[in-house]
Amino acid sequence: MYEGEVEKPVPQAENVDISEKSGIIEEKTEETAETDVHKVGKIDIDVYKCVTDDILTDEVIITDERIQHIKERHPNDYEKYFKYMKEIVEAPEFIIEANKPNTALILKSFEEKGIPFKTILRLVTSSDNADFKNSIITFMKINEKEWERLIKNKKILYKSE
């Protein structure tokens, strides 16, 4: 304290519940944790080895948290186009080098609709929890200009025949 200052009492939090289970944050049980994860499909591990040789599973999932992210950041894309997700991860047109390790940037265009998509898939490796699955990080419809920019400026790891 400096000379001349008056010591102020520390405010007391009289109405704060400090009990162990406040109900503000619920713990996940095995039963509720299962509903947070949705199966998408299965990847061909040989195709995705262009990202890493160390892939533990072919299963692909998406969590409720990631679905919410997609709905917030890319309005209407999830509702309109998520039906294509299985085909996107199972038959990518391009796999582009991503900014993060063990991650694939997938490009897929559907010719009958003329709609190009960009999807980020995190692959599970031996350095991850063995219970984890390959996970969709984000997904969005992109325009032709963005498609061309990615193909021109990024490193292509895989191109379908």
VMD Tcl script that builds the backbone (N, CA, C; Angstrom):
set m [mol new atoms 483]
animate dup $m
set s [atomselect $m all]
$s set {name element resname resid chain x y z} {
  {N N MET 1 A 0.830 -1.188 0.000}
  {CA C MET 1 A 0.000 0.000 0.000}
  {C C MET 1 A 0.868 1.242 0.000}
  {N N TYR 2 A 0.368 2.261 -0.681}
  {CA C TYR 2 A 1.081 3.530 -0.711}
  {C C TYR 2 A 0.626 4.397 0.448}
  {N N GLU 3 A 1.468 5.328 0.811}
  {CA C GLU 3 A 1.147 6.233 1.905}
  {C C GLU 3 A -0.092 7.052 1.556}
  {N N GLY 4 A -1.023 7.115 2.476}
  {CA C GLY 4 A -2.241 7.873 2.273}
  {C C GLY 4 A -3.394 7.054 1.718}
  {N N GLU 5 A -3.132 5.814 1.207}
  {CA C GLU 5 A -4.201 4.971 0.676}
  {C C GLU 5 A -4.971 4.327 1.821}
  {N N VAL 6 A -6.230 4.116 1.588}
  {CA C VAL 6 A -7.072 3.444 2.568}
  {C C VAL 6 A -7.301 2.024 2.080}
  {N N GLU 7 A -7.096 1.055 2.952}
  {CA C GLU 7 A -7.290 -0.336 2.567}
  {C C GLU 7 A -8.775 -0.603 2.405}
  {N N LYS 8 A -9.140 -1.132 1.239}
  {CA C LYS 8 A -10.542 -1.429 0.957}
  {C C LYS 8 A -10.801 -2.897 1.246}
  {N N PRO 9 A -11.959 -3.208 1.803}
  {CA C PRO 9 A -12.255 -4.609 2.072}
  {C C PRO 9 A -12.475 -5.379 0.754}
  {N N VAL 10 A -12.107 -6.657 0.735}
  {CA C VAL 10 A -12.303 -7.510 -0.427}
  {C C VAL 10 A -13.780 -7.868 -0.508}
  {N N PRO 11 A -14.433 -7.629 -1.669}
  {CA C PRO 11 A -15.853 -7.945 -1.772}
  {C C PRO 11 A -16.081 -9.458 -1.616}
  {N N GLN 12 A -17.127 -9.806 -0.922}
  {CA C GLN 12 A -17.477 -11.202 -0.712}
  {C C GLN 12 A -18.566 -11.609 -1.696}
  {N N ALA 13 A -18.410 -12.779 -2.273}
  {CA C ALA 13 A -19.404 -13.299 -3.203}
  {C C ALA 13 A -20.413 -14.116 -2.414}
  {N N GLU 14 A -21.383 -13.425 -1.826}
  {CA C GLU 14 A -22.330 -14.078 -0.935}
  {C C GLU 14 A -23.316 -14.970 -1.681}
  {N N ASN 15 A -23.676 -14.628 -2.886}
  {CA C ASN 15 A -24.697 -15.372 -3.605}
  {C C ASN 15 A -24.137 -16.331 -4.658}
  {N N VAL 16 A -22.869 -16.698 -4.520}
  {CA C VAL 16 A -22.249 -17.587 -5.502}
  {C C VAL 16 A -22.299 -19.010 -4.978}
  {N N ASP 17 A -22.822 -19.909 -5.794}
  {CA C ASP 17 A -22.888 -21.320 -5.444}
  {C C ASP 17 A -21.524 -21.933 -5.722}
  {N N ILE 18 A -20.855 -22.363 -4.682}
  {CA C ILE 18 A -19.536 -22.971 -4.864}
  {C C ILE 18 A -19.584 -24.478 -4.655}
  {N N SER 19 A -20.773 -25.041 -4.731}
  {CA C SER 19 A -20.888 -26.490 -4.588}
  {C C SER 19 A -20.198 -27.177 -5.757}
  {N N GLU 20 A -19.844 -28.431 -5.547}
  {CA C GLU 20 A -19.089 -29.169 -6.558}
  {C C GLU 20 A -19.833 -29.283 -7.877}
  {N N LYS 21 A -21.132 -29.560 -7.851}
  {CA C LYS 21 A -21.924 -29.694 -9.075}
  {C C LYS 21 A -22.908 -28.546 -9.153}
  {N N SER 22 A -22.530 -27.484 -9.812}
  {CA C SER 22 A -23.382 -26.312 -9.876}
  {C C SER 22 A -24.457 -26.437 -10.943}
  {N N GLY 23 A -24.285 -27.362 -11.893}
  {CA C GLY 23 A -25.255 -27.497 -12.968}
  {C C GLY 23 A -24.962 -26.582 -14.141}
  {N N ILE 24 A -23.999 -25.696 -14.013}
  {CA C ILE 24 A -23.673 -24.789 -15.108}
  {C C ILE 24 A -23.014 -25.568 -16.243}
  {N N ILE 25 A -22.076 -26.427 -15.903}
  {CA C ILE 25 A -21.402 -27.254 -16.898}
  {C C ILE 25 A -21.672 -28.703 -16.534}
  {N N GLU 26 A -22.393 -29.384 -17.406}
  {CA C GLU 26 A -22.695 -30.778 -17.136}
  {C C GLU 26 A -21.561 -31.660 -17.597}
  {N N GLU 27 A -21.252 -32.653 -16.783}
  {CA C GLU 27 A -20.268 -33.627 -17.191}
  {C C GLU 27 A -20.908 -34.546 -18.218}
  {N N LYS 28 A -20.126 -34.937 -19.197}
  {CA C LYS 28 A -20.620 -35.857 -20.212}
  {C C LYS 28 A -20.541 -37.281 -19.670}
  {N N THR 29 A -21.595 -38.020 -19.829}
  {CA C THR 29 A -21.581 -39.433 -19.487}
  {C C THR 29 A -21.388 -40.196 -20.786}
  {N N GLU 30 A -21.122 -41.490 -20.702}
  {CA C GLU 30 A -20.972 -42.272 -21.929}
  {C C GLU 30 A -22.228 -42.172 -22.779}
  {N N GLU 31 A -23.379 -42.147 -22.125}
  {CA C GLU 31 A -24.643 -42.089 -22.851}
  {C C GLU 31 A -24.813 -40.770 -23.606}
  {N N THR 32 A -24.541 -39.622 -22.945}
  {CA C THR 32 A -24.723 -38.332 -23.620}
  {C C THR 32 A -23.586 -38.040 -24.583}
  {N N ALA 33 A -22.386 -38.554 -24.311}
  {CA C ALA 33 A -21.263 -38.307 -25.209}
  {C C ALA 33 A -21.518 -38.932 -26.579}
  {N N GLU 34 A -22.190 -40.063 -26.624}
  {CA C GLU 34 A -22.463 -40.732 -27.891}
  {C C GLU 34 A -23.327 -39.888 -28.815}
  {N N THR 35 A -24.265 -39.126 -28.270}
  {CA C THR 35 A -25.160 -38.343 -29.118}
  {C C THR 35 A -24.462 -37.128 -29.722}
  {N N ASP 36 A -23.274 -36.798 -29.250}
  {CA C ASP 36 A -22.537 -35.652 -29.765}
  {C C ASP 36 A -21.753 -35.985 -31.027}
  {N N VAL 37 A -21.673 -37.260 -31.389}
  {CA C VAL 37 A -20.857 -37.716 -32.508}
  {C C VAL 37 A -21.745 -38.397 -33.550}
  {N N HIS 38 A -21.545 -38.028 -34.810}
  {CA C HIS 38 A -22.351 -38.584 -35.896}
  {C C HIS 38 A -21.424 -39.196 -36.943}
  {N N LYS 39 A -21.700 -40.420 -37.334}
  {CA C LYS 39 A -20.893 -41.090 -38.357}
  {C C LYS 39 A -21.183 -40.470 -39.717}
  {N N VAL 40 A -20.105 -40.261 -40.487}
  {CA C VAL 40 A -20.232 -39.678 -41.821}
  {C C VAL 40 A -19.989 -40.736 -42.889}
  {N N GLY 41 A -18.924 -41.505 -42.741}
  {CA C GLY 41 A -18.570 -42.506 -43.734}
  {C C GLY 41 A -17.213 -43.089 -43.419}
  {N N LYS 42 A -16.573 -43.672 -44.443}
  {CA C LYS 42 A -15.247 -44.277 -44.275}
  {C C LYS 42 A -14.349 -43.821 -45.416}
  {N N ILE 43 A -13.124 -43.470 -45.054}
  {CA C ILE 43 A -12.152 -43.056 -46.064}
  {C C ILE 43 A -11.394 -44.273 -46.587}
  {N N ASP 44 A -10.820 -44.126 -47.758}
  {CA C ASP 44 A -9.876 -45.102 -48.292}
  {C C ASP 44 A -8.512 -44.668 -47.747}
  {N N ILE 45 A -7.991 -45.428 -46.785}
  {CA C ILE 45 A -6.744 -45.046 -46.130}
  {C C ILE 45 A -5.612 -44.897 -47.140}
  {N N ASP 46 A -5.585 -45.732 -48.178}
  {CA C ASP 46 A -4.528 -45.628 -49.192}
  {C C ASP 46 A -4.554 -44.270 -49.896}
  {N N VAL 47 A -5.731 -43.726 -50.154}
  {CA C VAL 47 A -5.847 -42.411 -50.787}
  {C C VAL 47 A -5.318 -41.329 -49.851}
  {N N TYR 48 A -5.679 -41.399 -48.574}
  {CA C TYR 48 A -5.308 -40.362 -47.614}
  {C C TYR 48 A -3.881 -40.486 -47.083}
  {N N LYS 49 A -3.159 -41.538 -47.486}
  {CA C LYS 49 A -1.753 -41.669 -47.082}
  {C C LYS 49 A -0.897 -40.553 -47.673}
  {N N CYS 50 A -1.417 -39.816 -48.638}
  {CA C CYS 50 A -0.689 -38.670 -49.186}
  {C C CYS 50 A -0.529 -37.577 -48.122}
  {N N VAL 51 A -1.374 -37.607 -47.092}
  {CA C VAL 51 A -1.298 -36.638 -45.984}
  {C C VAL 51 A -0.360 -37.172 -44.911}
  {N N THR 52 A -0.557 -38.439 -44.519}
  {CA C THR 52 A 0.292 -39.110 -43.538}
  {C C THR 52 A 0.132 -40.617 -43.697}
  {N N ASP 53 A 1.220 -41.343 -43.477}
  {CA C ASP 53 A 1.163 -42.814 -43.519}
  {C C ASP 53 A 0.562 -43.373 -42.235}
  {N N ASP 54 A 0.475 -42.556 -41.230}
  {CA C ASP 54 A 0.086 -42.983 -39.879}
  {C C ASP 54 A -1.396 -42.683 -39.618}
  {N N ILE 55 A -2.290 -43.421 -40.264}
  {CA C ILE 55 A -3.739 -43.234 -40.075}
  {C C ILE 55 A -4.276 -44.459 -39.348}
  {N N LEU 56 A -4.935 -44.226 -38.199}
  {CA C LEU 56 A -5.386 -45.336 -37.355}
  {C C LEU 56 A -6.706 -45.973 -37.769}
  {N N THR 57 A -7.586 -45.218 -38.392}
  {CA C THR 57 A -8.924 -45.744 -38.685}
  {C C THR 57 A -9.435 -45.170 -40.000}
  {N N ASP 58 A -10.401 -45.860 -40.573}
  {CA C ASP 58 A -11.021 -45.341 -41.790}
  {C C ASP 58 A -12.328 -44.610 -41.477}
  {N N GLU 59 A -12.771 -44.658 -40.228}
  {CA C GLU 59 A -14.044 -44.040 -39.848}
  {C C GLU 59 A -13.949 -42.515 -39.799}
  {N N VAL 60 A -15.004 -41.858 -40.285}
  {CA C VAL 60 A -15.084 -40.397 -40.269}
  {C C VAL 60 A -16.344 -40.003 -39.511}
  {N N ILE 61 A -16.172 -39.034 -38.606}
  {CA C ILE 61 A -17.296 -38.548 -37.805}
  {C C ILE 61 A -17.370 -37.022 -37.883}
  {N N ILE 62 A -18.470 -36.493 -37.381}
  {CA C ILE 62 A -18.600 -35.056 -37.153}
  {C C ILE 62 A -19.298 -34.894 -35.808}
  {N N THR 63 A -18.857 -33.902 -35.050}
  {CA C THR 63 A -19.452 -33.663 -33.735}
  {C C THR 63 A -20.521 -32.580 -33.826}
  {N N ASP 64 A -21.392 -32.551 -32.832}
  {CA C ASP 64 A -22.408 -31.497 -32.767}
  {C C ASP 64 A -21.757 -30.113 -32.733}
  {N N GLU 65 A -20.621 -30.005 -32.049}
  {CA C GLU 65 A -19.930 -28.708 -31.953}
  {C C GLU 65 A -19.488 -28.239 -33.335}
  {N N ARG 66 A -18.970 -29.145 -34.168}
  {CA C ARG 66 A -18.536 -28.789 -35.521}
  {C C ARG 66 A -19.731 -28.485 -36.422}
  {N N ILE 67 A -20.834 -29.199 -36.231}
  {CA C ILE 67 A -22.054 -28.891 -36.996}
  {C C ILE 67 A -22.509 -27.475 -36.675}
  {N N GLN 68 A -22.480 -27.122 -35.406}
  {CA C GLN 68 A -22.871 -25.774 -34.997}
  {C C GLN 68 A -21.938 -24.732 -35.614}
  {N N HIS 69 A -20.639 -25.034 -35.619}
  {CA C HIS 69 A -19.649 -24.130 -36.241}
  {C C HIS 69 A -19.999 -23.901 -37.717}
  {N N ILE 70 A -20.275 -24.975 -38.433}
  {CA C ILE 70 A -20.602 -24.867 -39.865}
  {C C ILE 70 A -21.869 -24.040 -40.051}
  {N N LYS 71 A -22.875 -24.294 -39.248}
  {CA C LYS 71 A -24.138 -23.556 -39.364}
  {C C LYS 71 A -23.945 -22.066 -39.096}
  {N N GLU 72 A -23.077 -21.737 -38.144}
  {CA C GLU 72 A -22.840 -20.324 -37.799}
  {C C GLU 72 A -21.964 -19.613 -38.824}
  {N N ARG 73 A -20.902 -20.270 -39.283}
  {CA C ARG 73 A -19.924 -19.626 -40.159}
  {C C ARG 73 A -20.282 -19.686 -41.644}
  {N N HIS 74 A -21.050 -20.703 -42.020}
  {CA C HIS 74 A -21.386 -20.910 -43.427}
  {C C HIS 74 A -22.888 -21.159 -43.537}
  {N N PRO 75 A -23.685 -20.119 -43.316}
  {CA C PRO 75 A -25.147 -20.273 -43.240}
  {C C PRO 75 A -25.734 -21.049 -44.420}
  {N N ASN 76 A -26.606 -21.967 -44.092}
  {CA C ASN 76 A -27.364 -22.807 -45.029}
  {C C ASN 76 A -26.551 -23.912 -45.702}
  {N N ASP 77 A -25.218 -23.888 -45.616}
  {CA C ASP 77 A -24.428 -24.937 -46.270}
  {C C ASP 77 A -24.712 -26.307 -45.661}
  {N N TYR 78 A -24.764 -26.388 -44.352}
  {CA C TYR 78 A -25.009 -27.676 -43.710}
  {C C TYR 78 A -26.379 -28.221 -44.111}
  {N N GLU 79 A -27.388 -27.396 -43.972}
  {CA C GLU 79 A -28.753 -27.838 -44.263}
  {C C GLU 79 A -28.931 -28.243 -45.725}
  {N N LYS 80 A -28.346 -27.477 -46.636}
  {CA C LYS 80 A -28.537 -27.733 -48.069}
  {C C LYS 80 A -27.642 -28.840 -48.614}
  {N N TYR 81 A -26.403 -28.929 -48.121}
  {CA C TYR 81 A -25.409 -29.736 -48.811}
  {C C TYR 81 A -24.768 -30.862 -48.005}
  {N N PHE 82 A -25.086 -30.977 -46.729}
  {CA C PHE 82 A -24.389 -31.996 -45.939}
  {C C PHE 82 A -24.652 -33.411 -46.452}
  {N N LYS 83 A -25.709 -33.593 -47.191}
  {CA C LYS 83 A -26.010 -34.914 -47.768}
  {C C LYS 83 A -24.874 -35.400 -48.678}
  {N N TYR 84 A -24.024 -34.500 -49.151}
  {CA C TYR 84 A -22.901 -34.849 -50.006}
  {C C TYR 84 A -21.644 -35.245 -49.222}
  {N N MET 85 A -21.646 -35.046 -47.901}
  {CA C MET 85 A -20.425 -35.212 -47.111}
  {C C MET 85 A -19.822 -36.612 -47.222}
  {N N LYS 86 A -20.632 -37.634 -47.182}
  {CA C LYS 86 A -20.120 -39.011 -47.285}
  {C C LYS 86 A -19.342 -39.184 -48.586}
  {N N GLU 87 A -19.911 -38.729 -49.683}
  {CA C GLU 87 A -19.249 -38.851 -50.982}
  {C C GLU 87 A -17.986 -37.986 -51.055}
  {N N ILE 88 A -18.012 -36.826 -50.422}
  {CA C ILE 88 A -16.842 -35.939 -50.427}
  {C C ILE 88 A -15.648 -36.620 -49.772}
  {N N VAL 89 A -15.833 -37.191 -48.580}
  {CA C VAL 89 A -14.699 -37.812 -47.880}
  {C C VAL 89 A -14.322 -39.167 -48.474}
  {N N GLU 90 A -15.288 -39.871 -49.043}
  {CA C GLU 90 A -15.002 -41.199 -49.591}
  {C C GLU 90 A -14.430 -41.152 -51.003}
  {N N ALA 91 A -14.703 -40.092 -51.750}
  {CA C ALA 91 A -14.202 -39.974 -53.123}
  {C C ALA 91 A -13.771 -38.540 -53.406}
  {N N PRO 92 A -12.692 -38.084 -52.748}
  {CA C PRO 92 A -12.253 -36.698 -52.974}
  {C C PRO 92 A -11.742 -36.499 -54.394}
  {N N GLU 93 A -11.949 -35.305 -54.906}
  {CA C GLU 93 A -11.417 -34.981 -56.225}
  {C C GLU 93 A -9.962 -34.531 -56.092}
  {N N PHE 94 A -9.711 -33.681 -55.082}
  {CA C PHE 94 A -8.362 -33.227 -54.749}
  {C C PHE 94 A -8.180 -33.306 -53.245}
  {N N ILE 95 A -6.957 -33.634 -52.838}
  {CA C ILE 95 A -6.551 -33.448 -51.442}
  {C C ILE 95 A -5.385 -32.480 -51.505}
  {N N ILE 96 A -5.553 -31.370 -50.825}
  {CA C ILE 96 A -4.586 -30.278 -50.828}
  {C C ILE 96 A -3.884 -30.250 -49.473}
  {N N GLU 97 A -2.609 -29.865 -49.473}
  {CA C GLU 97 A -1.873 -29.739 -48.214}
  {C C GLU 97 A -2.536 -28.663 -47.346}
  {N N ALA 98 A -2.831 -29.015 -46.100}
  {CA C ALA 98 A -3.473 -28.079 -45.171}
  {C C ALA 98 A -2.415 -27.376 -44.325}
  {N N ASN 99 A -2.854 -26.377 -43.566}
  {CA C ASN 99 A -1.941 -25.609 -42.725}
  {C C ASN 99 A -1.557 -26.331 -41.438}
  {N N LYS 100 A -2.282 -27.379 -41.085}
  {CA C LYS 100 A -2.029 -28.104 -39.842}
  {C C LYS 100 A -1.612 -29.535 -40.150}
  {N N PRO 101 A -0.814 -30.142 -39.256}
  {CA C PRO 101 A -0.386 -31.526 -39.500}
  {C C PRO 101 A -1.560 -32.508 -39.428}
  {N N ASN 102 A -1.427 -33.597 -40.158}
  {CA C ASN 102 A -2.414 -34.686 -40.164}
  {C C ASN 102 A -3.817 -34.204 -40.550}
  {N N THR 103 A -3.857 -33.209 -41.414}
  {CA C THR 103 A -5.121 -32.603 -41.823}
  {C C THR 103 A -5.175 -32.531 -43.345}
  {N N ALA 104 A -6.316 -32.900 -43.884}
  {CA C ALA 104 A -6.522 -32.874 -45.334}
  {C C ALA 104 A -7.512 -31.781 -45.699}
  {N N LEU 105 A -7.177 -30.994 -46.695}
  {CA C LEU 105 A -8.114 -30.040 -47.275}
  {C C LEU 105 A -8.649 -30.742 -48.529}
  {N N ILE 106 A -9.915 -31.081 -48.490}
  {CA C ILE 106 A -10.529 -31.861 -49.560}
  {C C ILE 106 A -11.346 -30.951 -50.465}
  {N N LEU 107 A -11.174 -31.123 -51.765}
  {CA C LEU 107 A -11.995 -30.419 -52.737}
  {C C LEU 107 A -12.799 -31.446 -53.523}
  {N N LYS 108 A -14.062 -31.132 -53.716}
  {CA C LYS 108 A -14.938 -32.018 -54.492}
  {C C LYS 108 A -15.989 -31.158 -55.161}
  {N N SER 109 A -16.204 -31.407 -56.439}
  {CA C SER 109 A -17.227 -30.698 -57.190}
  {C C SER 109 A -18.219 -31.720 -57.720}
  {N N PHE 110 A -19.489 -31.359 -57.692}
  {CA C PHE 110 A -20.527 -32.238 -58.196}
  {C C PHE 110 A -21.002 -31.679 -59.528}
  {N N GLU 111 A -20.615 -32.345 -60.604}
  {CA C GLU 111 A -20.857 -31.836 -61.953}
  {C C GLU 111 A -22.328 -31.631 -62.269}
  {N N GLU 112 A -23.187 -32.550 -61.813}
  {CA C GLU 112 A -24.613 -32.410 -62.148}
  {C C GLU 112 A -25.210 -31.147 -61.528}
  {N N LYS 113 A -24.632 -30.676 -60.460}
  {CA C LYS 113 A -25.128 -29.460 -59.806}
  {C C LYS 113 A -24.175 -28.280 -60.019}
  {N N GLY 114 A -22.916 -28.572 -60.406}
  {CA C GLY 114 A -21.932 -27.517 -60.591}
  {C C GLY 114 A -21.549 -26.829 -59.293}
  {N N ILE 115 A -21.556 -27.589 -58.205}
  {CA C ILE 115 A -21.293 -27.009 -56.891}
  {C C ILE 115 A -19.964 -27.534 -56.348}
  {N N PRO 116 A -18.973 -26.638 -56.159}
  {CA C PRO 116 A -17.702 -27.063 -55.565}
  {C C PRO 116 A -17.723 -26.905 -54.037}
  {N N PHE 117 A -17.060 -27.849 -53.347}
  {CA C PHE 117 A -17.003 -27.840 -51.884}
  {C C PHE 117 A -15.574 -27.927 -51.393}
  {N N LYS 118 A -15.358 -27.337 -50.231}
  {CA C LYS 118 A -14.087 -27.429 -49.526}
  {C C LYS 118 A -14.393 -28.026 -48.159}
  {N N THR 119 A -13.645 -29.056 -47.777}
  {CA C THR 119 A -13.843 -29.731 -46.505}
  {C C THR 119 A -12.489 -29.914 -45.841}
  {N N ILE 120 A -12.440 -29.711 -44.531}
  {CA C ILE 120 A -11.223 -29.950 -43.767}
  {C C ILE 120 A -11.457 -31.191 -42.919}
  {N N LEU 121 A -10.563 -32.181 -43.063}
  {CA C LEU 121 A -10.671 -33.441 -42.339}
  {C C LEU 121 A -9.413 -33.664 -41.526}
  {N N ARG 122 A -9.574 -33.818 -40.215}
  {CA C ARG 122 A -8.444 -34.117 -39.317}
  {C C ARG 122 A -8.335 -35.634 -39.214}
  {N N LEU 123 A -7.178 -36.162 -39.581}
  {CA C LEU 123 A -6.923 -37.595 -39.553}
  {C C LEU 123 A -6.339 -38.009 -38.207}
  {N N VAL 124 A -6.770 -39.150 -37.708}
  {CA C VAL 124 A -6.292 -39.642 -36.425}
  {C C VAL 124 A -5.037 -40.481 -36.649}
  {N N THR 125 A -3.978 -40.165 -35.874}
  {CA C THR 125 A -2.712 -40.873 -35.989}
  {C C THR 125 A -2.350 -41.517 -34.652}
  {N N SER 126 A -1.238 -42.243 -34.629}
  {CA C SER 126 A -0.818 -42.946 -33.410}
  {C C SER 126 A -0.468 -41.985 -32.276}
  {N N SER 127 A -0.266 -40.714 -32.554}
  {CA C SER 127 A 0.012 -39.748 -31.487}
  {C C SER 127 A -1.273 -39.221 -30.839}
  {N N ASP 128 A -2.439 -39.613 -31.379}
  {CA C ASP 128 A -3.733 -39.197 -30.837}
  {C C ASP 128 A -4.304 -40.285 -29.930}
  {N N ASN 129 A -5.354 -39.932 -29.213}
  {CA C ASN 129 A -6.100 -40.884 -28.405}
  {C C ASN 129 A -6.630 -41.975 -29.338}
  {N N ALA 130 A -6.413 -43.234 -28.978}
  {CA C ALA 130 A -6.809 -44.358 -29.834}
  {C C ALA 130 A -8.319 -44.450 -30.021}
  {N N ASP 131 A -9.111 -43.798 -29.155}
  {CA C ASP 131 A -10.565 -43.813 -29.285}
  {C C ASP 131 A -11.082 -42.777 -30.272}
  {N N PHE 132 A -10.232 -41.855 -30.692}
  {CA C PHE 132 A -10.648 -40.809 -31.613}
  {C C PHE 132 A -10.886 -41.372 -33.007}
  {N N LYS 133 A -11.666 -40.649 -33.794}
  {CA C LYS 133 A -11.933 -40.992 -35.190}
  {C C LYS 133 A -11.512 -39.809 -36.065}
  {N N ASN 134 A -11.356 -40.049 -37.358}
  {CA C ASN 134 A -11.109 -38.963 -38.296}
  {C C ASN 134 A -12.314 -38.030 -38.227}
  {N N SER 135 A -12.069 -36.728 -38.140}
  {CA C SER 135 A -13.160 -35.787 -37.869}
  {C C SER 135 A -13.240 -34.655 -38.874}
  {N N ILE 136 A -14.478 -34.341 -39.279}
  {CA C ILE 136 A -14.731 -33.170 -40.113}
  {C C ILE 136 A -14.532 -31.937 -39.232}
  {N N ILE 137 A -13.667 -31.038 -39.663}
  {CA C ILE 137 A -13.428 -29.793 -38.930}
  {C C ILE 137 A -14.361 -28.709 -39.445}
  {N N THR 138 A -14.440 -28.577 -40.765}
  {CA C THR 138 A -15.372 -27.629 -41.363}
  {C C THR 138 A -15.695 -28.078 -42.787}
  {N N PHE 139 A -16.721 -27.461 -43.320}
  {CA C PHE 139 A -17.241 -27.834 -44.639}
  {C C PHE 139 A -17.977 -26.625 -45.187}
  {N N MET 140 A -17.752 -26.322 -46.466}
  {CA C MET 140 A -18.449 -25.179 -47.051}
  {C C MET 140 A -18.493 -25.275 -48.563}
  {N N LYS 141 A -19.525 -24.690 -49.117}
  {CA C LYS 141 A -19.628 -24.506 -50.554}
  {C C LYS 141 A -18.700 -23.347 -50.900}
  {N N ILE 142 A -17.952 -23.484 -51.978}
  {CA C ILE 142 A -17.066 -22.387 -52.392}
  {C C ILE 142 A -17.405 -22.007 -53.828}
  {N N ASN 143 A -16.888 -20.851 -54.261}
  {CA C ASN 143 A -17.121 -20.451 -55.650}
  {C C ASN 143 A -15.968 -20.947 -56.535}
  {N N GLU 144 A -16.163 -20.831 -57.817}
  {CA C GLU 144 A -15.176 -21.319 -58.792}
  {C C GLU 144 A -13.833 -20.600 -58.653}
  {N N LYS 145 A -13.867 -19.314 -58.316}
  {CA C LYS 145 A -12.636 -18.531 -58.156}
  {C C LYS 145 A -11.793 -19.086 -56.999}
  {N N GLU 146 A -12.429 -19.401 -55.878}
  {CA C GLU 146 A -11.723 -19.977 -54.722}
  {C C GLU 146 A -11.179 -21.363 -55.076}
  {N N TRP 147 A -11.952 -22.158 -55.793}
  {CA C TRP 147 A -11.527 -23.488 -56.250}
  {C C TRP 147 A -10.237 -23.363 -57.059}
  {N N GLU 148 A -10.244 -22.471 -58.044}
  {CA C GLU 148 A -9.071 -22.274 -58.903}
  {C C GLU 148 A -7.874 -21.747 -58.114}
  {N N ARG 149 A -8.116 -20.844 -57.178}
  {CA C ARG 149 A -7.036 -20.299 -56.344}
  {C C ARG 149 A -6.363 -21.407 -55.533}
  {N N LEU 150 A -7.148 -22.272 -54.932}
  {CA C LEU 150 A -6.588 -23.360 -54.124}
  {C C LEU 150 A -5.757 -24.314 -54.980}
  {N N ILE 151 A -6.258 -24.661 -56.141}
  {CA C ILE 151 A -5.540 -25.589 -57.018}
  {C C ILE 151 A -4.248 -24.959 -57.550}
  {N N LYS 152 A -4.300 -23.675 -57.844}
  {CA C LYS 152 A -3.136 -22.986 -58.399}
  {C C LYS 152 A -2.063 -22.713 -57.341}
  {N N ASN 153 A -2.470 -22.302 -56.138}
  {CA C ASN 153 A -1.513 -21.803 -55.156}
  {C C ASN 153 A -1.135 -22.781 -54.041}
  {N N LYS 154 A -1.830 -23.871 -53.917}
  {CA C LYS 154 A -1.537 -24.819 -52.840}
  {C C LYS 154 A -0.930 -26.086 -53.397}
  {N N LYS 155 A -0.271 -26.829 -52.538}
  {CA C LYS 155 A 0.353 -28.082 -52.940}
  {C C LYS 155 A -0.713 -29.175 -53.035}
  {N N ILE 156 A -0.840 -29.767 -54.220}
  {CA C ILE 156 A -1.809 -30.849 -54.438}
  {C C ILE 156 A -1.130 -32.166 -54.040}
  {N N LEU 157 A -1.757 -32.856 -53.083}
  {CA C LEU 157 A -1.234 -34.141 -52.601}
  {C C LEU 157 A -1.851 -35.322 -53.347}
  {N N TYR 158 A -3.095 -35.122 -53.801}
  {CA C TYR 158 A -3.820 -36.205 -54.464}
  {C C TYR 158 A -4.805 -35.597 -55.465}
  {N N LYS 159 A -4.908 -36.255 -56.629}
  {CA C LYS 159 A -5.915 -35.861 -57.621}
  {C C LYS 159 A -6.550 -37.143 -58.136}
  {N N SER 160 A -7.886 -37.179 -58.114}
  {CA C SER 160 A -8.578 -38.371 -58.606}
  {C C SER 160 A -8.387 -38.481 -60.120}
  {N N GLU 161 A -8.512 -39.693 -60.603}
  {CA C GLU 161 A -8.298 -39.926 -62.046}
  {C C GLU 161 A -9.566 -39.787 -62.828}
}
mol reanalyze $m
mol bondsrecalc $m
mol representation Tube
mol addrep $m
